[in-house]
Amino acid sequence: MKKKSLFILIAVIAIALVAWVGCTTKEEVKEPTDVDQMALINEVSAKWAGSAHADAASEAFNHWNEDDPAEVPVACAKCHSSTGFQDYIGNDGSAAGVVDAPGKIIDSITCATCHNDAADNLTSVTLPNGKEFTDLGNSAICMTCHSGMGSSAAVDAAITSASVGEDDVIEGQALLGVHYLAAASVQLGADGGMGYQYEGKSYVGTFKHAEPVNSCTECHDPHSLHTKEVEGSDANLCTTCHSDVQSYQDYKKISMSKVDYDGDGTTESTFDEIEGMRQVLIKALQGYANEKSGVGFIFEPKVYPYAFIDTNGDGEVSEGEAIYPNQFKAFTPRMLKAAYNLMFVTKEPAAYVHNPEYVLQLMYDSIEDLSQFSGVTTEGLVRP
């Protein structure tokens, strides 16, 4: 074969190879088809439908049904109504950062709640105590509602307004709390300052778990709300480091350290150590109430308003005691602070994951502050 013909043949083969590679590469990165997109939509929809955000029959979206007018109040609409949340972030054309009108009832969290231009641009959150956090990415959507409503600042305001001694009863004062599922406030620790932090004490800041699982959307599937799965697998994300975690209940078996924080003589899981310390705090509150106000205190976290009078003095929630007319309103400033911390821990059931050291510190300090009058001391307890 002549040299010229050989060159031509090589050139033709090269062109063919380039064309083949281009075609196959294009095939590999082809745009999703309508079938692919529909499958994704169905998958996301199924996750959302099984989540608490979609539960339009839940108390969170029906509490105001019998009100006149039947609407979600401005103070509640941000988190208990899709229209209220969109009002708050300004997606309805109103000013962002404030709710201008009551929300609709039975108006659960839907696609439109979080998938809009205003939500896409939301990257900062202001906590109920006024502290602002920026550059949060899409976790800001989650943190807007999961920061709570009340704050330790509200506790101080109530105490200042009452103008009584530390151990004098504030007439008519009810239990104060951070509201519910304030995961972001717990995770932020001392940086957020939403727990009642005692003067002269130091507290841990934002909880750092491990990379890359330190933010809301790094850990949670935003549609199912459950912990994410390992990419390319149906295994729970936590199994990456915690091989024995297979289900939600397994999270409660994990230990952050081999320390007996609650002083019961047994080193347990982080969840159980926090629960043990929480029970000690309840006993301290009961002992203090008996000593300083003479009114028995019991705590029932499943029934609003949670703090009730122990009418029979047995230290337990007995039949007929956990009812609204039997509400406990004999708080002193000292007791109000400790009871707020009890609510802060109790109403964030995943505190053992989101910032265990912070909540243990808050409870330890609350028990210590009550100890001179409660008969319950910190002996045997360990402060992280």
For each residue, the residues with C-beta under 8 A, 3 or more apart:
1: 5 6 9
2: 5 6
3: 6 7
4: 7 8
5: 1 2 8 9
6: 1 2 3 9 10
7: 3 4 10 11
8: 4 5 11 12
9: 1 5 6 12 13
10: 6 7 13 14
11: 7 8 14 15
12: 8 9 15 16
13: 9 10 16 17
14: 10 11 17 18
15: 11 12 18 19
16: 12 13 19 20
17: 13 14 20 21
18: 14 15 21 22
19: 15 16 22 23
20: 16 17 23 24
21: 17 18 24 25
22: 18 19 25 26
23: 19 20 26 27
24: 20 21 27 28
25: 21 22 28 29
26: 22 23 29 30
27: 23 24 30
28: 24 25
29: 25 26
30: 26 27 33
31:
32: 36 37 40
33: 30 36 37
34: 37 38
35: 38 39
36: 32 33 39 40
37: 32 33 34 40 41
38: 34 35 41 42
39: 35 36 42 43
40: 32 36 37 43 44
41: 37 38 44 45
42: 38 39 45 46
43: 39 40 46 47
44: 40 41 47 48 223
45: 41 42 48 49
46: 42 43 49 50
47: 43 44 50 51 221 223 224
48: 44 45 51 53 54 111 223 224
49: 45 46 54
50: 46 47 54 224
51: 47 48 54 55 223 224 225
52: 55 58 60 225
53: 48 108 109 225
54: 48 49 50 51 108 109 110
55: 51 52 58 60 61 108
56: 61 62 106 107 108
57: 61 62
58: 52 55 61 62 108
59: 62 63
60: 52 55 63 80
61: 55 56 57 58 80 81 105 106 107 108
62: 56 57 58 59 65 105 106
63: 59 60 80
64: 67 70 71 72 73 76 105
65: 62 70 105 106
66: 70
67: 64 70 71
68:
69: 102
70: 64 65 66 67 105
71: 64 67 102 103 104 105
72: 64 76 77 80 81 84 102 103 104 105 107
73: 64 76 77 102
74: 77 99 100 101 102
75: 99 149
76: 64 72 73 79 80 81 84 103
77: 72 73 74 80 81 83 84 85 87 88 99 101 102 103
78: 81 84 85 87 88 99 103 144 145
79: 76 84 85 144 145
80: 60 61 63 72 76 77 84 103
81: 61 72 76 77 78 84 85 103 104 105 107
82: 85 86 103 104 107 108 109 110 112 113
83: 77 86 87 92 103 104 107
84: 72 76 77 78 79 80 81 87 88 99 102 103 104 107
85: 77 78 79 81 82 88 89 109 113 144 145
86: 82 83 89 91 92 112 113 116 118
87: 77 78 83 84 90 91 92 94 99 100 101 103
88: 77 78 84 85 96 97 98 99 144
89: 85 86 96 118 119 122 144
90: 87 93 94 95 96 97 118
91: 86 87 116 117 118 119
92: 83 86 87
93: 90
94: 87 90 98 100
95: 90 98 100
96: 88 89 90 118
97: 88 90 126
98: 88 94 95
99: 74 75 77 78 84 87 88 103
100: 74 87 94 95
101: 74 77 87
102: 69 71 72 73 74 77 84
103: 71 72 76 77 78 80 81 82 83 84 87 99 107
104: 71 72 81 82 83 84 107
105: 61 62 64 65 70 71 72 81
106: 56 61 62 65
107: 56 61 72 81 82 83 84 103 104
108: 53 54 55 56 58 61 82
109: 53 54 82 85 113 114
110: 54 82 113
111: 48 114 115
112: 82 86 115 116
113: 82 85 86 109 110 116 119
114: 109 111 119 141 222
115: 111 112 119 120
116: 86 91 112 113 119 120
117: 91 120 121
118: 86 89 90 91 96 121 122
119: 89 91 113 114 115 116 122 141
120: 115 116 117 138
121: 117 118
122: 89 118 119 140 141 144
123: 134 135 136 137 140
124: 132 133 134 135 136 140
125: 132 133 136 140 143 144 147 184
126: 97 130 131 132 133
127: 130 131 132 133 147 148 151 184 185 188 192 193 194
128: 147 148 149 150 151 153 154 178 194
129: 151 152 153 192 193 194
130: 126 127 153
131: 126 127 191 192 193
132: 124 125 126 127
133: 124 125 126 127 136 143 188 191 192
134: 123 124
135: 123 124
136: 123 124 125 133 139 140 143 215
137: 123 140 215 217
138: 120 141 142 217 222
139: 136 142 143 215 216 217
140: 122 123 124 125 136 137 143 144
141: 114 119 122 138 144 222
142: 138 139 145 146 184 216 217 220 222
143: 125 133 136 139 140 146 147 184 216
144: 78 79 85 88 89 122 125 140 141 147
145: 78 79 85 142
146: 142 143 181 182 183 184 185 216
147: 125 127 128 143 144 182 184 185 192 194
148: 127 128 151 178 179 180 182 185 194
149: 75 128 178 179
150: 128 154 176 177 178 179 340
151: 127 128 129 148 154 155 178 194
152: 129 155 156 193 194 195 196 197 337 340
153: 128 129 130 156 157
154: 128 150 151 157 158 176
155: 151 152 158 159 176 196 336 337 340
156: 152 153 159 160
157: 153 154 160 161
158: 154 155 161 162 170 173 176 336
159: 155 156 162 164 170 333 336 337
160: 156 157 163
161: 157 158
162: 158 159 170 171 173 333
163: 160
164: 159 168 169 170 332 333
165: 168 332 333
166: 332 333 334
167: 292 332 333 334 373
168: 164 165 332 333
169: 164 173 292 293 330 331 332
170: 158 159 162 164 173 331 332 333 336
171: 162
172: 329
173: 158 162 169 170 329 331 336
174: 305 307 327 328 329 331
175: 305 306 307 328 331 336 339 340 343
176: 150 154 155 158 336 339 340 343
177: 150 306 340 343 344 347
178: 128 148 149 150 151 182 185 194 340 343 344 347 348
179: 148 149 150 182 347
180: 148 347
181: 146 347 348 349
182: 146 147 148 178 179 185 186 194 344 347 348
183: 146 186 187 216 348 350 354
184: 125 127 142 143 146 147 187 188 192 216
185: 127 146 147 148 178 182 188 192 194 195 344 348
186: 182 183 189 194 195 207 344 348 351 354 355 358 359
187: 183 184 192 206 207 354 355
188: 127 133 184 185 191 192 193 194 205 206 355
189: 186 192 195 203 204 205 206 207 355 357 358
190: 193 197 202 203 204 205 358
191: 131 133 188 205 206
192: 127 129 131 133 147 184 185 187 188 189 206
193: 127 129 131 152 188 190 197
194: 127 128 129 147 148 151 152 178 182 185 186 188 344
195: 152 185 186 189 203 341 344 358 359 362
196: 152 155 337 338 340 341 344 362 366
197: 152 190 193 201 203 362 365
198: 201 337 365 366 369
199:
200:
201: 197 198 361 365
202: 190
203: 189 190 195 197 358 361 362
204: 189 190 207 355 357 358 361 384
205: 188 189 190 191
206: 187 188 189 191 192 355
207: 186 187 189 204 354 355 356 357 358
208: 214
209: 213 214 219
210: 213 214 241
211: 214
212: 218
213: 209 210 218 219 237
214: 208 209 210 211 218
215: 136 137 139 218 219
216: 139 142 143 146 183 184 219 220 222
217: 137 138 139 142 220 222
218: 212 213 214 215 228
219: 209 213 215 216 227 228 237
220: 142 216 217 225 226 227 228
221: 47 224 225 226 227 228 229
222: 114 138 141 142 216 217 225
223: 44 47 48 51
224: 47 48 50 51 221
225: 51 52 53 220 221 222
226: 220 221 248
227: 219 220 221 236 237 238
228: 218 219 220 221 237
229: 221 233 234 235 236 237
230: 233 234 235 236 237 239 240
231:
232:
233: 229 230
234: 229 230
235: 229 230 239
236: 227 229 230 239 245 246 247
237: 213 219 227 228 229 230 240
238: 227 241 242 245 250 251
239: 230 235 236 242 243 245 246
240: 230 237
241: 210 238
242: 238 239 245 250 254
243: 239
244: 250 253
245: 236 238 239 242 250 251 253 254
246: 236 239 250
247: 236 250
248: 226 251
249: 252 253
250: 238 242 244 245 246 247 253 254
251: 238 245 248 254 271 352 353
252: 249 269 271 272 352
253: 244 245 249 250 269 271
254: 242 245 250 251 269 270 271
255: 258 267 268 269 270 273
256: 270 356 357
257:
258: 255 267
259: 267 273 382 384
260: 263 264 265 266 267 268 273 380 382
261: 273 274 276 277 360 381 382 384
262: 268 272 273 274 275 276 277 279 280 381
263: 260 276 280 379 380 381 382
264: 260 268 276
265: 260
266: 260
267: 255 258 259 260
268: 255 260 262 264 272 273 276
269: 252 253 254 255 272 273 352
270: 254 255 256 273 274 352 356
271: 251 252 253 254 274 275 352
272: 252 262 268 269 275 276
273: 255 259 260 261 262 268 269 270 276 277 356 360
274: 261 262 270 271 277 278 345 351 352 356 359 360 363
275: 262 271 272 278 279
276: 261 262 263 264 268 272 273 279 280
277: 261 262 273 274 280 281 360 363 364 367 381
278: 274 275 281 282 342 345 346 363
279: 262 275 276 282 283
280: 262 263 276 277 283 284 363 367 376 381
281: 277 278 284 285 338 341 342 363 366 367
282: 278 279 285 286 299 342
283: 279 280 286 287 315 374 376
284: 280 281 287 288 338 366 367 370 371 374 376
285: 281 282 288 289 297 299 335 338 339 342 370 374
286: 282 283 289 290 296 297 298 310 315 374
287: 283 284 290 291 370 373 374 375 376
288: 284 285 291 292 334 335 338 370 373 374
289: 285 286 292 293 295 296 297 328 330 335
290: 286 287 293 294 295 296 297
291: 287 288 373 374 375
292: 167 169 288 289 332 334 335 373
293: 169 289 290 330 332 335
294: 290 330
295: 289 290 309 328 330
296: 286 289 290 309 310 311 313 315
297: 285 286 289 290 307 308 309 310 328 330
298: 286 307 308 309 310 315 316 317 321 322 328
299: 282 285 306 307 308 317 342 346
300: 303 306 308 317 321 322
301: 306 346 347
302:
303: 300 306 308 322 323
304: 324
305: 174 175 324 327
306: 175 177 299 300 301 303 343
307: 174 175 297 298 299 327 328 339
308: 297 298 299 300 303 317 321 322 323 326 327 328
309: 295 296 297 298 321 326 327 328
310: 286 296 297 298 313 314 315 316 321
311: 296 318 320 321 326
312: 318 321
313: 296 310
314: 310 318
315: 283 286 296 298 310
316: 298 310
317: 298 299 300 308 321 322
318: 311 312 314 321
319:
320: 311 323 326
321: 298 300 308 309 310 311 312 317 318 326
322: 298 300 303 308 317 326
323: 303 308 320 326
324: 304 305 327
325:
326: 308 309 311 320 321 322 323
327: 174 305 307 308 309 324
328: 174 175 289 295 297 298 307 308 309 331
329: 172 173 174
330: 169 289 293 294 295 297
331: 169 170 173 174 175 328 335 336 339
332: 164 165 166 167 168 169 170 292 293 335 336
333: 159 162 164 165 166 167 168 170 336 337
334: 166 167 288 292 337 338 369 370 373
335: 285 288 289 292 293 331 332 338 339 370
336: 155 158 159 170 173 175 176 331 332 333 339 340
337: 152 155 159 196 198 333 334 340 341 366 369
338: 196 281 284 285 288 334 335 341 342 366 367 369 370
339: 175 176 285 307 331 335 336 342 343
340: 150 152 155 175 176 177 178 196 336 337 343 344
341: 195 196 281 337 338 344 345 362 363 365 366
342: 278 281 282 285 299 338 339 345 346 363 366
343: 175 176 177 178 306 339 340 346 347
344: 177 178 182 185 186 194 195 196 340 341 347 348 359 362
345: 274 278 341 342 348 351 359 362 363
346: 278 299 301 342 343 349
347: 177 178 179 180 181 182 301 343 344
348: 178 181 182 183 185 186 344 345 351 354 359
349: 181 346
350: 183 353 354
351: 186 274 345 348 354 355 356 359
352: 251 252 269 270 271 274 356 359
353: 251 350 356
354: 183 186 187 207 348 350 351
355: 186 187 188 189 204 206 207 351 358 359
356: 207 256 270 273 274 351 352 353 359 360 384
357: 189 204 207 256 360 361 384
358: 186 189 190 195 203 204 207 355 361 362
359: 186 195 274 344 345 348 351 352 355 356 362 363
360: 261 273 274 277 356 357 363 364 383 384
361: 201 203 204 357 358 364 365 383 384
362: 195 196 197 203 341 344 345 358 359 365 366
363: 274 277 278 280 281 341 342 345 359 360 366 367
364: 277 360 361 367 368 378 381 382 383
365: 197 198 201 341 361 362 368 369 383
366: 196 198 281 284 337 338 341 342 362 363 369 370
367: 277 280 281 284 338 363 364 370 371 374 376 377 378 381
368: 364 365 371 377 378
369: 198 334 337 338 365 366
370: 284 285 287 288 334 335 338 366 367 373 374 376
371: 284 367 368 374 376 377 378
372:
373: 167 287 288 291 292 334 370
374: 283 284 285 286 287 288 291 367 370 371
375: 287 291
376: 280 283 284 287 367 370 371
377: 367 368 371
378: 364 367 368 371 381 383
379: 263
380: 260 263
381: 261 262 263 277 280 364 367 378
382: 259 260 261 263 364
383: 360 361 364 365 378
384: 204 259 261 356 357 360 361
